[in-house]
């Protein structure tokens, strides 16, 4: 209790926009390393960059989905960062898609063929498309215009988008690989917490 | 045989084949026994114990046995072969191999008349192979060729790259190279060669028969369910490398006669 209080107090001092700054800086840093073929980008920078952006997007989706359960069960309040986490996740999905389309596949026609013909690309694309309205409405004006209830309903699209993102990863790897399975299991578990009744931690405990 | 090698190399350079650097060839690999990341084999394969090395030759051969590697290769000529190498993941390299024609090795052990296929097996050293511990595939890795594919002069057993002993991550101390097939057919770190009558099981076919067939010839007209095979990216072009068209049989049309009359969409 004392620990989460201290943490919450400290977190209040951190501005949410820092997440955009760090996210953008990281994306540029990875691109710069890919361009100069440094480290993991030494031999084949295109696929490595594509995967790096995709993986950050998945990690951010997991973190975004953890905000509510962390608040309910641990009392850790990350709510004010959630929008920035979600929007940054969207930008990494967008960057992932752009690397795929422009640097990897290199033609609109082939991009379309890939989306239609390859189920793992189809589900990845579906996830991306679901995230677009969420990114567009991630501002206070949209919350007011849509009304809180409608806005919340719309933003439940996060759940299928995250599951499809993890499925996309699992589907594209070869053989039995543990990492994508972990992402999928964690994301499904986090989504499940929304639908399974679990005793909540009291928010207004007297101190 | 030497003239043939010069001929092949000469034709390759006439086609403008520029070999990839040793650094590229030795740091971007698929060798799932050492992990699934492209850099994992380079990071982990130093654990592979390659000396002493022996190869069990069995099945329908006149002189079966456990051969020390040097004994098996003694008296056979090592040739330089500059080959395209095309991965099923739609990337490719050009690699200057040093190796022995598989036909020379098979003739040395004496193939019996009933043998129609050659089966190969990769070493398993569980304590040294992180991918084996994680059961990424059903190990040992196994592969196979039809006997006419195995005897084709393009098919070699490579022991070197750029006149250096082959690196562990590339399949030390000896691996198969079949340049007109997807890379996973070119099985690494071989410890067993079996001549047999029946088509042998192959690892990727066992793992996913819908996606990987026995033949796995490079074919731009037959897509892998998850990757288009029409184009490929040559490793080494950097972040803005253009794709190039994939060639039928990876640009080795001389093997087409091996598959005459076969429906290559069925026998993929």
Interface residues (C-beta under 8 A of the other chain):
Chain A: X34 X35 X37 X40 X41 X42 X43 X44 X45 X46 X47 X48 X49 X103 X104 X105 X106 X110 X113 X114 X117 X118 X120 X171 X172 X173 X174 X175 X176 X177 X178
Chain B: X23 X24 X27 X28 X32 X36 X38 X39 X91 X134 X135 X136 X137 X207 X208 X223 X225 X226 X227 X228 X231 X233 X235 X236 X238 X239 X240 X241 X242 X243
